[in-house]
């Protein structure tokens, strides 16, 4: 587990946000992506999409 979050663009599907979160936490990237989609569709909607885009814009890349 890494102590600092960074985008993981080489392993990412879209912008590397979920891959970076998976790398930082040690979780499976597919589970993180599935969780992000489910949370977006079922609960947070446009707020989650905005948070995803802001994270991709503000976080540093590795």
GINORMO-V426082 format. One record per pair of residues at least 24 apart in sequence whose C-alpha atoms are under 8 Angstrom apart, sorted by the first residue. I is the first residue (numbers start at 1). J is the second residue. If there is no record, write none. Layout:
# GINORMO-V426082
i: <I & I>
j: <J & J>
This chain:
# GINORMO-V426082
i: <1 & 1 & 5 & 6 & 6 & 6 & 6 & 7 & 7 & 7 & 7 & 7 & 8 & 8 & 9 & 9 & 15 & 16 & 17 & 17 & 17>
j: <25 & 26 & 59 & 59 & 60 & 61 & 62 & 56 & 59 & 60 & 61 & 62 & 61 & 62 & 61 & 62 & 56 & 56 & 52 & 55 & 56>
